[in-house]
Amino acid sequence: MVYPDVRPALDALAPRHRLGVVSNGNSYPHTLGLGHFREVFLAQHVGLRNPDPALYAHVAREVGARPEALVMVGDPVGQDVLAAREAGWQAVWVNREGREVPPEVTSSVADLRDLEDLLRDG
């Protein structure tokens, strides 16, 4: 399932940002009609699973970027947001249900279309 905000958000982000996927899942984004991603790192191919910090280090090396220049956007707070931050990445929590934001979360969006503004301002 692809949420209604995903395609418009990716359409807006792709021209200005290098987009990638880091996932424990086994779905390739292009099979969902999401061809916006230049990089795809699936645990089954990398041999590391999120929240292992080695996964984030591997991705940073592979894309040739400093960890602090990378942004993880995800919904499980511990597995995506906190793990990425512990690895030196920036992180944005996708809080679609409007839950209370935990104090350790510094950036969140309810709708992915808000990411462009967040990245521009942040």
Biopython code that builds the backbone (N, CA, C, O; Angstrom):
import numpy as np
from Bio.PDB.StructureBuilder import StructureBuilder

atoms = [
    (1, "MET", "N", (0.833, -1.176, 0.000)),
    (1, "MET", "CA", (0.000, 0.000, 0.000)),
    (1, "MET", "C", (0.884, 1.249, 0.000)),
    (1, "MET", "O", (1.874, 1.324, 0.729)),
    (2, "VAL", "N", (0.518, 2.202, -0.810)),
    (2, "VAL", "CA", (1.228, 3.469, -0.864)),
    (2, "VAL", "C", (0.266, 4.553, -0.383)),
    (2, "VAL", "O", (-0.799, 4.744, -0.970)),
    (3, "TYR", "N", (0.632, 5.251, 0.664)),
    (3, "TYR", "CA", (-0.206, 6.333, 1.193)),
    (3, "TYR", "C", (-0.359, 7.437, 0.150)),
    (3, "TYR", "O", (0.539, 7.629, -0.669)),
    (4, "PRO", "N", (-1.472, 8.165, 0.161)),
    (4, "PRO", "CA", (-1.737, 9.183, -0.858)),
    (4, "PRO", "C", (-0.706, 10.314, -0.910)),
    (4, "PRO", "O", (-0.541, 10.941, -1.956)),
    (5, "ASP", "N", (-0.017, 10.582, 0.187)),
    (5, "ASP", "CA", (0.958, 11.673, 0.202)),
    (5, "ASP", "C", (2.321, 11.283, -0.352)),
    (5, "ASP", "O", (3.156, 12.155, -0.591)),
    (6, "VAL", "N", (2.565, 9.994, -0.560)),
    (6, "VAL", "CA", (3.897, 9.524, -0.927)),
    (6, "VAL", "C", (4.324, 10.008, -2.310)),
    (6, "VAL", "O", (5.376, 10.635, -2.437)),
    (7, "ARG", "N", (3.544, 9.736, -3.334)),
    (7, "ARG", "CA", (3.958, 10.126, -4.697)),
    (7, "ARG", "C", (4.140, 11.634, -4.853)),
    (7, "ARG", "O", (5.155, 12.060, -5.404)),
    (8, "PRO", "N", (3.192, 12.466, -4.386)),
    (8, "PRO", "CA", (3.416, 13.913, -4.508)),
    (8, "PRO", "C", (4.666, 14.374, -3.754)),
    (8, "PRO", "O", (5.392, 15.248, -4.226)),
    (9, "ALA", "N", (4.910, 13.786, -2.590)),
    (9, "ALA", "CA", (6.104, 14.167, -1.822)),
    (9, "ALA", "C", (7.370, 13.777, -2.572)),
    (9, "ALA", "O", (8.307, 14.569, -2.671)),
    (10, "LEU", "N", (7.400, 12.567, -3.097)),
    (10, "LEU", "CA", (8.584, 12.123, -3.837)),
    (10, "LEU", "C", (8.772, 12.929, -5.110)),
    (10, "LEU", "O", (9.903, 13.242, -5.481)),
    (11, "ASP", "N", (7.681, 13.270, -5.785)),
    (11, "ASP", "CA", (7.771, 14.110, -6.986)),
    (11, "ASP", "C", (8.421, 15.451, -6.658)),
    (11, "ASP", "O", (9.215, 15.965, -7.446)),
    (12, "ALA", "N", (8.090, 16.019, -5.504)),
    (12, "ALA", "CA", (8.652, 17.308, -5.098)),
    (12, "ALA", "C", (10.099, 17.180, -4.633)),
    (12, "ALA", "O", (10.912, 18.067, -4.892)),
    (13, "LEU", "N", (10.423, 16.094, -3.953)),
    (13, "LEU", "CA", (11.758, 15.916, -3.390)),
    (13, "LEU", "C", (12.803, 15.467, -4.413)),
    (13, "LEU", "O", (13.950, 15.912, -4.362)),
    (14, "ALA", "N", (12.418, 14.600, -5.327)),
    (14, "ALA", "CA", (13.381, 13.973, -6.238)),
    (14, "ALA", "C", (14.224, 14.950, -7.052)),
    (14, "ALA", "O", (15.413, 14.687, -7.231)),
    (15, "PRO", "N", (13.693, 16.049, -7.552)),
    (15, "PRO", "CA", (14.543, 16.955, -8.325)),
    (15, "PRO", "C", (15.620, 17.667, -7.495)),
    (15, "PRO", "O", (16.623, 18.123, -8.044)),
    (16, "ARG", "N", (15.417, 17.760, -6.187)),
    (16, "ARG", "CA", (16.334, 18.527, -5.351)),
    (16, "ARG", "C", (17.160, 17.697, -4.375)),
    (16, "ARG", "O", (18.115, 18.203, -3.786)),
    (17, "HIS", "N", (16.801, 16.431, -4.199)),
    (17, "HIS", "CA", (17.473, 15.585, -3.214)),
    (17, "HIS", "C", (17.762, 14.215, -3.820)),
    (17, "HIS", "O", (17.024, 13.725, -4.676)),
    (18, "ARG", "N", (18.834, 13.623, -3.364)),
    (18, "ARG", "CA", (19.167, 12.250, -3.762)),
    (18, "ARG", "C", (18.414, 11.316, -2.821)),
    (18, "ARG", "O", (18.714, 11.250, -1.629)),
    (19, "LEU", "N", (17.447, 10.605, -3.354)),
    (19, "LEU", "CA", (16.573, 9.762, -2.535)),
    (19, "LEU", "C", (17.020, 8.310, -2.557)),
    (19, "LEU", "O", (17.484, 7.800, -3.577)),
    (20, "GLY", "N", (16.871, 7.659, -1.420)),
    (20, "GLY", "CA", (17.193, 6.249, -1.319)),
    (20, "GLY", "C", (16.277, 5.564, -0.323)),
    (20, "GLY", "O", (15.545, 6.211, 0.426)),
    (21, "VAL", "N", (16.332, 4.250, -0.331)),
    (21, "VAL", "CA", (15.545, 3.420, 0.580)),
    (21, "VAL", "C", (16.508, 2.571, 1.398)),
    (21, "VAL", "O", (17.434, 1.966, 0.859)),
    (22, "VAL", "N", (16.277, 2.535, 2.702)),
    (22, "VAL", "CA", (16.983, 1.632, 3.611)),
    (22, "VAL", "C", (15.878, 0.897, 4.352)),
    (22, "VAL", "O", (15.105, 1.513, 5.085)),
    (23, "SER", "N", (15.798, -0.422, 4.167)),
    (23, "SER", "CA", (14.643, -1.135, 4.702)),
    (23, "SER", "C", (14.962, -2.578, 5.061)),
    (23, "SER", "O", (15.797, -3.225, 4.428)),
    (24, "ASN", "N", (14.283, -3.066, 6.085)),
    (24, "ASN", "CA", (14.318, -4.488, 6.407)),
    (24, "ASN", "C", (13.319, -5.255, 5.552)),
    (24, "ASN", "O", (13.320, -6.486, 5.546)),
    (25, "GLY", "N", (12.479, -4.543, 4.842)),
    (25, "GLY", "CA", (11.465, -5.172, 4.001)),
    (25, "GLY", "C", (12.079, -5.784, 2.757)),
    (25, "GLY", "O", (13.288, -5.707, 2.537)),
    (26, "ASN", "N", (11.235, -6.387, 1.958)),
    (26, "ASN", "CA", (11.741, -7.039, 0.745)),
    (26, "ASN", "C", (11.036, -6.539, -0.510)),
    (26, "ASN", "O", (11.067, -7.202, -1.546)),
    (27, "SER", "N", (10.403, -5.376, -0.422)),
    (27, "SER", "CA", (9.713, -4.818, -1.585)),
    (27, "SER", "C", (10.593, -3.784, -2.263)),
    (27, "SER", "O", (11.124, -2.881, -1.617)),
    (28, "TYR", "N", (10.736, -3.923, -3.538)),
    (28, "TYR", "CA", (11.482, -2.942, -4.304)),
    (28, "TYR", "C", (10.551, -1.784, -4.643)),
    (28, "TYR", "O", (9.443, -2.011, -5.129)),
    (29, "PRO", "N", (10.982, -0.542, -4.396)),
    (29, "PRO", "CA", (10.089, 0.597, -4.612)),
    (29, "PRO", "C", (9.538, 0.681, -6.027)),
    (29, "PRO", "O", (8.388, 1.077, -6.218)),
    (30, "HIS", "N", (10.340, 0.316, -7.021)),
    (30, "HIS", "CA", (9.860, 0.432, -8.407)),
    (30, "HIS", "C", (8.676, -0.499, -8.684)),
    (30, "HIS", "O", (7.890, -0.232, -9.594)),
    (31, "THR", "N", (8.533, -1.583, -7.918)),
    (31, "THR", "CA", (7.389, -2.478, -8.126)),
    (31, "THR", "C", (6.090, -1.833, -7.633)),
    (31, "THR", "O", (4.996, -2.285, -7.969)),
    (32, "LEU", "N", (6.226, -0.780, -6.836)),
    (32, "LEU", "CA", (5.068, -0.030, -6.345)),
    (32, "LEU", "C", (4.857, 1.254, -7.152)),
    (32, "LEU", "O", (4.031, 2.095, -6.798)),
    (33, "GLY", "N", (5.609, 1.388, -8.228)),
    (33, "GLY", "CA", (5.506, 2.590, -9.048)),
    (33, "GLY", "C", (6.271, 3.763, -8.474)),
    (33, "GLY", "O", (5.988, 4.912, -8.815)),
    (34, "LEU", "N", (7.234, 3.496, -7.612)),
    (34, "LEU", "CA", (8.031, 4.543, -6.983)),
    (34, "LEU", "C", (9.454, 4.503, -7.538)),
    (34, "LEU", "O", (10.363, 3.960, -6.910)),
    (35, "GLY", "N", (9.628, 5.076, -8.700)),
    (35, "GLY", "CA", (10.930, 5.067, -9.356)),
    (35, "GLY", "C", (11.797, 6.259, -8.998)),
    (35, "GLY", "O", (12.742, 6.572, -9.722)),
    (36, "HIS", "N", (11.501, 6.919, -7.913)),
    (36, "HIS", "CA", (12.195, 8.134, -7.505)),
    (36, "HIS", "C", (13.537, 7.866, -6.826)),
    (36, "HIS", "O", (14.342, 8.784, -6.670)),
    (37, "PHE", "N", (13.781, 6.641, -6.428)),
    (37, "PHE", "CA", (14.930, 6.330, -5.581)),
    (37, "PHE", "C", (16.155, 5.936, -6.390)),
    (37, "PHE", "O", (16.102, 5.033, -7.225)),
    (38, "ARG", "N", (17.261, 6.630, -6.129)),
    (38, "ARG", "CA", (18.524, 6.315, -6.799)),
    (38, "ARG", "C", (19.233, 5.153, -6.114)),
    (38, "ARG", "O", (19.996, 4.428, -6.751)),
    (39, "GLU", "N", (18.991, 4.979, -4.857)),
    (39, "GLU", "CA", (19.663, 3.953, -4.060)),
    (39, "GLU", "C", (18.618, 3.106, -3.342)),
    (39, "GLU", "O", (17.629, 3.632, -2.832)),
    (40, "VAL", "N", (18.840, 1.793, -3.303)),
    (40, "VAL", "CA", (17.951, 0.896, -2.554)),
    (40, "VAL", "C", (18.833, -0.074, -1.768)),
    (40, "VAL", "O", (19.603, -0.843, -2.344)),
    (41, "PHE", "N", (18.707, -0.024, -0.459)),
    (41, "PHE", "CA", (19.463, -0.903, 0.426)),
    (41, "PHE", "C", (18.469, -1.751, 1.215)),
    (41, "PHE", "O", (17.871, -1.284, 2.184)),
    (42, "LEU", "N", (18.304, -2.976, 0.796)),
    (42, "LEU", "CA", (17.403, -3.902, 1.495)),
    (42, "LEU", "C", (18.258, -4.840, 2.346)),
    (42, "LEU", "O", (19.306, -5.314, 1.906)),
    (43, "ALA", "N", (17.803, -5.096, 3.548)),
    (43, "ALA", "CA", (18.547, -5.931, 4.489)),
    (43, "ALA", "C", (18.929, -7.272, 3.879)),
    (43, "ALA", "O", (20.025, -7.776, 4.124)),
    (44, "GLN", "N", (18.047, -7.843, 3.098)),
    (44, "GLN", "CA", (18.314, -9.163, 2.513)),
    (44, "GLN", "C", (19.530, -9.158, 1.589)),
    (44, "GLN", "O", (20.162, -10.197, 1.395)),
    (45, "HIS", "N", (19.862, -8.005, 1.020)),
    (45, "HIS", "CA", (21.023, -7.904, 0.128)),
    (45, "HIS", "C", (22.267, -7.388, 0.834)),
    (45, "HIS", "O", (23.386, -7.786, 0.511)),
    (46, "VAL", "N", (22.064, -6.504, 1.796)),
    (46, "VAL", "CA", (23.181, -5.896, 2.504)),
    (46, "VAL", "C", (23.740, -6.843, 3.557)),
    (46, "VAL", "O", (24.938, -6.819, 3.840)),
    (47, "GLY", "N", (22.879, -7.680, 4.140)),
    (47, "GLY", "CA", (23.318, -8.597, 5.186)),
    (47, "GLY", "C", (23.320, -7.953, 6.568)),
    (47, "GLY", "O", (23.880, -8.504, 7.516)),
    (48, "LEU", "N", (22.696, -6.793, 6.676)),
    (48, "LEU", "CA", (22.560, -6.091, 7.953)),
    (48, "LEU", "C", (21.110, -5.657, 8.091)),
    (48, "LEU", "O", (20.458, -5.311, 7.106)),
    (49, "ARG", "N", (20.612, -5.678, 9.318)),
    (49, "ARG", "CA", (19.216, -5.287, 9.543)),
    (49, "ARG", "C", (19.160, -4.043, 10.416)),
    (49, "ARG", "O", (19.989, -3.844, 11.304)),
    (50, "ASN", "N", (18.175, -3.223, 10.142)),
    (50, "ASN", "CA", (17.884, -2.067, 10.955)),
    (50, "ASN", "C", (17.359, -2.576, 12.296)),
    (50, "ASN", "O", (16.500, -3.458, 12.281)),
    (51, "PRO", "N", (17.795, -2.103, 13.416)),
    (51, "PRO", "CA", (18.505, -0.869, 13.728)),
    (51, "PRO", "C", (20.016, -1.003, 13.913)),
    (51, "PRO", "O", (20.605, -0.171, 14.603)),
    (52, "ASP", "N", (20.653, -1.981, 13.348)),
    (52, "ASP", "CA", (22.100, -2.162, 13.482)),
    (52, "ASP", "C", (22.840, -0.914, 12.972)),
    (52, "ASP", "O", (22.666, -0.538, 11.813)),
    (53, "PRO", "N", (23.652, -0.273, 13.806)),
    (53, "PRO", "CA", (24.384, 0.916, 13.371)),
    (53, "PRO", "C", (25.296, 0.638, 12.174)),
    (53, "PRO", "O", (25.604, 1.542, 11.398)),
    (54, "ALA", "N", (25.721, -0.610, 12.031)),
    (54, "ALA", "CA", (26.574, -0.960, 10.894)),
    (54, "ALA", "C", (25.833, -0.772, 9.572)),
    (54, "ALA", "O", (26.463, -0.489, 8.553)),
    (55, "LEU", "N", (24.513, -0.925, 9.570)),
    (55, "LEU", "CA", (23.727, -0.700, 8.360)),
    (55, "LEU", "C", (23.838, 0.752, 7.923)),
    (55, "LEU", "O", (24.057, 1.039, 6.746)),
    (56, "TYR", "N", (23.687, 1.668, 8.874)),
    (56, "TYR", "CA", (23.772, 3.095, 8.551)),
    (56, "TYR", "C", (25.179, 3.475, 8.087)),
    (56, "TYR", "O", (25.336, 4.276, 7.166)),
    (57, "ALA", "N", (26.196, 2.902, 8.722)),
    (57, "ALA", "CA", (27.577, 3.166, 8.309)),
    (57, "ALA", "C", (27.819, 2.642, 6.896)),
    (57, "ALA", "O", (28.477, 3.299, 6.089)),
    (58, "HIS", "N", (27.289, 1.466, 6.602)),
    (58, "HIS", "CA", (27.420, 0.882, 5.268)),
    (58, "HIS", "C", (26.788, 1.786, 4.207)),
    (58, "HIS", "O", (27.399, 2.062, 3.175)),
    (59, "VAL", "N", (25.581, 2.237, 4.463)),
    (59, "VAL", "CA", (24.876, 3.093, 3.508)),
    (59, "VAL", "C", (25.657, 4.389, 3.284)),
    (59, "VAL", "O", (25.825, 4.820, 2.143)),
    (60, "ALA", "N", (26.131, 5.009, 4.359)),
    (60, "ALA", "CA", (26.893, 6.256, 4.223)),
    (60, "ALA", "C", (28.130, 6.039, 3.357)),
    (60, "ALA", "O", (28.428, 6.860, 2.489)),
    (61, "ARG", "N", (28.851, 4.946, 3.584)),
    (61, "ARG", "CA", (30.036, 4.636, 2.754)),
    (61, "ARG", "C", (29.650, 4.433, 1.299)),
    (61, "ARG", "O", (30.295, 4.966, 0.397)),
    (62, "GLU", "N", (28.595, 3.658, 1.076)),
    (62, "GLU", "CA", (28.185, 3.334, -0.288)),
    (62, "GLU", "C", (27.756, 4.557, -1.093)),
    (62, "GLU", "O", (28.017, 4.636, -2.293)),
    (63, "VAL", "N", (27.108, 5.498, -0.442)),
    (63, "VAL", "CA", (26.660, 6.697, -1.164)),
    (63, "VAL", "C", (27.692, 7.807, -1.117)),
    (63, "VAL", "O", (27.519, 8.846, -1.754)),
    (64, "GLY", "N", (28.767, 7.597, -0.367)),
    (64, "GLY", "CA", (29.844, 8.574, -0.304)),
    (64, "GLY", "C", (29.460, 9.853, 0.413)),
    (64, "GLY", "O", (29.826, 10.949, -0.012)),
    (65, "ALA", "N", (28.720, 9.709, 1.504)),
    (65, "ALA", "CA", (28.265, 10.886, 2.247)),
    (65, "ALA", "C", (28.630, 10.755, 3.725)),
    (65, "ALA", "O", (28.722, 9.653, 4.267)),
    (66, "ARG", "N", (28.831, 11.895, 4.350)),
    (66, "ARG", "CA", (29.017, 11.917, 5.799)),
    (66, "ARG", "C", (27.674, 11.579, 6.448)),
    (66, "ARG", "O", (26.629, 12.007, 5.958)),
    (67, "PRO", "N", (27.689, 10.829, 7.526)),
    (67, "PRO", "CA", (26.417, 10.472, 8.180)),
    (67, "PRO", "C", (25.540, 11.683, 8.483)),
    (67, "PRO", "O", (24.325, 11.618, 8.297)),
    (68, "GLU", "N", (26.126, 12.783, 8.945)),
    (68, "GLU", "CA", (25.325, 13.949, 9.319)),
    (68, "GLU", "C", (24.657, 14.624, 8.123)),
    (68, "GLU", "O", (23.786, 15.475, 8.303)),
    (69, "ALA", "N", (25.054, 14.255, 6.914)),
    (69, "ALA", "CA", (24.432, 14.809, 5.705)),
    (69, "ALA", "C", (23.229, 13.979, 5.253)),
    (69, "ALA", "O", (22.511, 14.373, 4.334)),
    (70, "LEU", "N", (23.011, 12.839, 5.895)),
    (70, "LEU", "CA", (21.934, 11.928, 5.498)),
    (70, "LEU", "C", (20.733, 12.073, 6.419)),
    (70, "LEU", "O", (20.872, 12.395, 7.599)),
    (71, "VAL", "N", (19.559, 11.832, 5.865)),
    (71, "VAL", "CA", (18.314, 11.960, 6.627)),
    (71, "VAL", "C", (17.503, 10.678, 6.476)),
    (71, "VAL", "O", (17.183, 10.262, 5.362)),
    (72, "MET", "N", (17.178, 10.061, 7.597)),
    (72, "MET", "CA", (16.281, 8.908, 7.608)),
    (72, "MET", "C", (14.879, 9.413, 7.875)),
    (72, "MET", "O", (14.658, 10.181, 8.812)),
    (73, "VAL", "N", (13.941, 8.990, 7.067)),
    (73, "VAL", "CA", (12.532, 9.325, 7.267)),
    (73, "VAL", "C", (11.823, 8.002, 7.511)),
    (73, "VAL", "O", (11.806, 7.135, 6.637)),
    (74, "GLY", "N", (11.242, 7.843, 8.687)),
    (74, "GLY", "CA", (10.615, 6.565, 9.000)),
    (74, "GLY", "C", (9.558, 6.674, 10.069)),
    (74, "GLY", "O", (9.406, 7.707, 10.721)),
    (75, "ASP", "N", (8.815, 5.566, 10.240)),
    (75, "ASP", "CA", (7.742, 5.601, 11.224)),
    (75, "ASP", "C", (8.036, 4.874, 12.526)),
    (75, "ASP", "O", (7.562, 5.338, 13.562)),
    (76, "PRO", "N", (8.770, 3.785, 12.559)),
    (76, "PRO", "CA", (9.066, 3.236, 13.886)),
    (76, "PRO", "C", (10.108, 4.124, 14.580)),
    (76, "PRO", "O", (11.229, 4.261, 14.091)),
    (77, "VAL", "N", (9.747, 4.713, 15.694)),
    (77, "VAL", "CA", (10.648, 5.645, 16.359)),
    (77, "VAL", "C", (11.977, 4.985, 16.698)),
    (77, "VAL", "O", (13.032, 5.506, 16.336)),
    (78, "GLY", "N", (11.946, 3.855, 17.380)),
    (78, "GLY", "CA", (13.188, 3.214, 17.793)),
    (78, "GLY", "C", (13.987, 2.655, 16.645)),
    (78, "GLY", "O", (15.198, 2.861, 16.558)),
    (79, "GLN", "N", (13.314, 1.954, 15.772)),
    (79, "GLN", "CA", (14.000, 1.248, 14.692)),
    (79, "GLN", "C", (14.523, 2.186, 13.608)),
    (79, "GLN", "O", (15.597, 1.937, 13.058)),
    (80, "ASP", "N", (13.811, 3.236, 13.291)),
    (80, "ASP", "CA", (14.246, 4.151, 12.229)),
    (80, "ASP", "C", (14.848, 5.431, 12.800)),
    (80, "ASP", "O", (16.016, 5.735, 12.558)),
    (81, "VAL", "N", (14.068, 6.160, 13.540)),
    (81, "VAL", "CA", (14.461, 7.504, 13.954)),
    (81, "VAL", "C", (15.628, 7.493, 14.936)),
    (81, "VAL", "O", (16.654, 8.124, 14.682)),
    (82, "LEU", "N", (15.486, 6.793, 16.042)),
    (82, "LEU", "CA", (16.543, 6.811, 17.048)),
    (82, "LEU", "C", (17.787, 6.078, 16.579)),
    (82, "LEU", "O", (18.903, 6.516, 16.858)),
    (83, "ALA", "N", (17.614, 4.976, 15.876)),
    (83, "ALA", "CA", (18.777, 4.239, 15.366)),
    (83, "ALA", "C", (19.577, 5.095, 14.392)),
    (83, "ALA", "O", (20.806, 5.107, 14.446)),
    (84, "ALA", "N", (18.898, 5.805, 13.511)),
    (84, "ALA", "CA", (19.588, 6.672, 12.557)),
    (84, "ALA", "C", (20.326, 7.788, 13.285)),
    (84, "ALA", "O", (21.478, 8.081, 12.966)),
    (85, "ARG", "N", (19.682, 8.400, 14.243)),
    (85, "ARG", "CA", (20.335, 9.486, 14.986)),
    (85, "ARG", "C", (21.557, 8.975, 15.734)),
    (85, "ARG", "O", (22.584, 9.651, 15.787)),
    (86, "GLU", "N", (21.449, 7.787, 16.311)),
    (86, "GLU", "CA", (22.596, 7.212, 17.018)),
    (86, "GLU", "C", (23.757, 6.955, 16.068)),
    (86, "GLU", "O", (24.914, 6.947, 16.486)),
    (87, "ALA", "N", (23.454, 6.746, 14.798)),
    (87, "ALA", "CA", (24.495, 6.526, 13.792)),
    (87, "ALA", "C", (25.001, 7.844, 13.201)),
    (87, "ALA", "O", (25.839, 7.838, 12.299)),
    (88, "GLY", "N", (24.498, 8.967, 13.703)),
    (88, "GLY", "CA", (24.968, 10.265, 13.247)),
    (88, "GLY", "C", (24.146, 10.900, 12.150)),
    (88, "GLY", "O", (24.476, 11.988, 11.679)),
    (89, "TRP", "N", (23.081, 10.237, 11.735)),
    (89, "TRP", "CA", (22.196, 10.773, 10.694)),
    (89, "TRP", "C", (21.202, 11.748, 11.309)),
    (89, "TRP", "O", (20.986, 11.754, 12.521)),
    (90, "GLN", "N", (20.609, 12.559, 10.467)),
    (90, "GLN", "CA", (19.420, 13.315, 10.849)),
    (90, "GLN", "C", (18.238, 12.347, 10.704)),
    (90, "GLN", "O", (18.326, 11.354, 9.981)),
    (91, "ALA", "N", (17.146, 12.642, 11.389)),
    (91, "ALA", "CA", (16.006, 11.727, 11.300)),
    (91, "ALA", "C", (14.702, 12.485, 11.449)),
    (91, "ALA", "O", (14.598, 13.442, 12.217)),
    (92, "VAL", "N", (13.703, 12.031, 10.688)),
    (92, "VAL", "CA", (12.365, 12.611, 10.729)),
    (92, "VAL", "C", (11.377, 11.477, 10.969)),
    (92, "VAL", "O", (11.372, 10.475, 10.254)),
    (93, "TRP", "N", (10.546, 11.654, 11.984)),
    (93, "TRP", "CA", (9.524, 10.660, 12.306)),
    (93, "TRP", "C", (8.258, 10.970, 11.517)),
    (93, "TRP", "O", (7.776, 12.103, 11.523)),
    (94, "VAL", "N", (7.720, 9.956, 10.838)),
    (94, "VAL", "CA", (6.441, 10.081, 10.145)),
    (94, "VAL", "C", (5.368, 9.659, 11.138)),
    (94, "VAL", "O", (5.226, 8.480, 11.465)),
    (95, "ASN", "N", (4.622, 10.640, 11.605)),
    (95, "ASN", "CA", (3.625, 10.438, 12.654)),
    (95, "ASN", "C", (2.231, 10.622, 12.048)),
    (95, "ASN", "O", (1.556, 11.614, 12.324)),
    (96, "ARG", "N", (1.811, 9.676, 11.233)),
    (96, "ARG", "CA", (0.530, 9.770, 10.532)),
    (96, "ARG", "C", (-0.679, 9.764, 11.463)),
    (96, "ARG", "O", (-1.721, 10.326, 11.126)),
    (97, "GLU", "N", (-0.550, 9.137, 12.625)),
    (97, "GLU", "CA", (-1.694, 9.003, 13.536)),
    (97, "GLU", "C", (-1.812, 10.164, 14.513)),
    (97, "GLU", "O", (-2.744, 10.184, 15.317)),
    (98, "GLY", "N", (-0.913, 11.119, 14.470)),
    (98, "GLY", "CA", (-0.977, 12.252, 15.379)),
    (98, "GLY", "C", (-0.696, 11.884, 16.826)),
    (98, "GLY", "O", (-1.233, 12.502, 17.746)),
    (99, "ARG", "N", (0.143, 10.879, 17.028)),
    (99, "ARG", "CA", (0.498, 10.470, 18.393)),
    (99, "ARG", "C", (1.352, 11.545, 19.062)),
    (99, "ARG", "O", (1.923, 12.405, 18.392)),
    (100, "GLU", "N", (1.429, 11.486, 20.360)),
    (100, "GLU", "CA", (2.277, 12.416, 21.101)),
    (100, "GLU", "C", (3.731, 12.177, 20.690)),
    (100, "GLU", "O", (4.189, 11.038, 20.609)),
    (101, "VAL", "N", (4.437, 13.263, 20.436)),
    (101, "VAL", "CA", (5.820, 13.163, 19.981)),
    (101, "VAL", "C", (6.718, 12.926, 21.187)),
    (101, "VAL", "O", (6.740, 13.736, 22.114)),
    (102, "PRO", "N", (7.462, 11.816, 21.181)),
    (102, "PRO", "CA", (8.370, 11.547, 22.292)),
    (102, "PRO", "C", (9.446, 12.630, 22.385)),
    (102, "PRO", "O", (9.828, 13.202, 21.364)),
    (103, "PRO", "N", (9.937, 12.917, 23.578)),
    (103, "PRO", "CA", (10.912, 13.993, 23.744)),
    (103, "PRO", "C", (12.206, 13.781, 22.950)),
    (103, "PRO", "O", (12.878, 14.748, 22.592)),
    (104, "GLU", "N", (12.551, 12.542, 22.679)),
    (104, "GLU", "CA", (13.794, 12.282, 21.948)),
    (104, "GLU", "C", (13.660, 12.492, 20.436)),
    (104, "GLU", "O", (14.659, 12.447, 19.718)),
    (105, "VAL", "N", (12.447, 12.720, 19.953)),
    (105, "VAL", "CA", (12.215, 12.986, 18.531)),
    (105, "VAL", "C", (12.279, 14.488, 18.309)),
    (105, "VAL", "O", (11.521, 15.248, 18.912)),
    (106, "THR", "N", (13.192, 14.912, 17.436)),
    (106, "THR", "CA", (13.379, 16.345, 17.213)),
    (106, "THR", "C", (12.692, 16.857, 15.956)),
    (106, "THR", "O", (12.453, 18.058, 15.831)),
    (107, "SER", "N", (12.370, 15.968, 15.023)),
    (107, "SER", "CA", (11.680, 16.373, 13.791)),
    (107, "SER", "C", (10.610, 15.347, 13.455)),
    (107, "SER", "O", (10.848, 14.140, 13.500)),
    (108, "SER", "N", (9.419, 15.853, 13.114)),
    (108, "SER", "CA", (8.355, 14.937, 12.722)),
    (108, "SER", "C", (7.437, 15.611, 11.719)),
    (108, "SER", "O", (7.330, 16.836, 11.670)),
    (109, "VAL", "N", (6.772, 14.778, 10.915)),
    (109, "VAL", "CA", (5.761, 15.238, 9.967)),
    (109, "VAL", "C", (4.599, 14.259, 10.030)),
    (109, "VAL", "O", (4.788, 13.074, 10.303)),
    (110, "ALA", "N", (3.401, 14.760, 9.777)),
    (110, "ALA", "CA", (2.228, 13.896, 9.697)),
    (110, "ALA", "C", (1.964, 13.518, 8.247)),
    (110, "ALA", "O", (1.318, 12.509, 7.964)),
    (111, "ASP", "N", (2.466, 14.331, 7.340)),
    (111, "ASP", "CA", (2.234, 14.171, 5.910)),
    (111, "ASP", "C", (3.581, 14.355, 5.200)),
    (111, "ASP", "O", (4.274, 15.347, 5.424)),
    (112, "LEU", "N", (3.940, 13.412, 4.360)),
    (112, "LEU", "CA", (5.244, 13.481, 3.696)),
    (112, "LEU", "C", (5.405, 14.710, 2.800)),
    (112, "LEU", "O", (6.529, 15.100, 2.484)),
    (113, "ARG", "N", (4.303, 15.315, 2.394)),
    (113, "ARG", "CA", (4.404, 16.528, 1.583)),
    (113, "ARG", "C", (5.017, 17.678, 2.367)),
    (113, "ARG", "O", (5.424, 18.678, 1.776)),
    (114, "ASP", "N", (5.089, 17.551, 3.692)),
    (114, "ASP", "CA", (5.713, 18.582, 4.521)),
    (114, "ASP", "C", (7.232, 18.431, 4.607)),
    (114, "ASP", "O", (7.910, 19.296, 5.160)),
    (115, "LEU", "N", (7.757, 17.356, 4.072)),
    (115, "LEU", "CA", (9.202, 17.128, 4.145)),
    (115, "LEU", "C", (10.012, 18.180, 3.406)),
    (115, "LEU", "O", (11.058, 18.606, 3.896)),
    (116, "GLU", "N", (9.556, 18.604, 2.249)),
    (116, "GLU", "CA", (10.321, 19.576, 1.464)),
    (116, "GLU", "C", (10.559, 20.841, 2.280)),
    (116, "GLU", "O", (11.681, 21.346, 2.321)),
    (117, "ASP", "N", (9.526, 21.356, 2.925)),
    (117, "ASP", "CA", (9.693, 22.550, 3.757)),
    (117, "ASP", "C", (10.607, 22.283, 4.941)),
    (117, "ASP", "O", (11.448, 23.116, 5.279)),
    (118, "LEU", "N", (10.449, 21.133, 5.569)),
    (118, "LEU", "CA", (11.277, 20.777, 6.711)),
    (118, "LEU", "C", (12.747, 20.698, 6.316)),
    (118, "LEU", "O", (13.609, 21.204, 7.034)),
    (119, "LEU", "N", (13.038, 20.073, 5.191)),
    (119, "LEU", "CA", (14.412, 19.948, 4.735)),
    (119, "LEU", "C", (14.986, 21.297, 4.311)),
    (119, "LEU", "O", (16.169, 21.565, 4.523)),
    (120, "ARG", "N", (14.179, 22.116, 3.733)),
    (120, "ARG", "CA", (14.626, 23.450, 3.298)),
    (120, "ARG", "C", (14.941, 24.317, 4.521)),
    (120, "ARG", "O", (15.926, 25.056, 4.523)),
    (121, "ASP", "N", (14.103, 24.226, 5.562)),
    (121, "ASP", "CA", (14.271, 25.062, 6.743)),
    (121, "ASP", "C", (15.288, 24.495, 7.719)),
    (121, "ASP", "O", (15.890, 25.229, 8.502)),
    (122, "GLY", "N", (15.475, 23.165, 7.663)),
    (122, "GLY", "CA", (16.310, 22.521, 8.665)),
    (122, "GLY", "C", (17.725, 22.459, 8.308)),
    (122, "GLY", "O", (18.533, 21.938, 9.076)),
]
sb = StructureBuilder()
sb.init_structure("model")
sb.init_model(0)
sb.init_chain("A")
sb.init_seg("    ")
for serial, (resi, resn, name, xyz) in enumerate(atoms, 1):
    if name == "N":
        sb.init_residue(resn, " ", resi, " ")
    sb.init_atom(name, np.array(xyz, "f"), 0.0, 1.0, " ", f" {name:<3s}", serial, name[0])
structure = sb.get_structure()
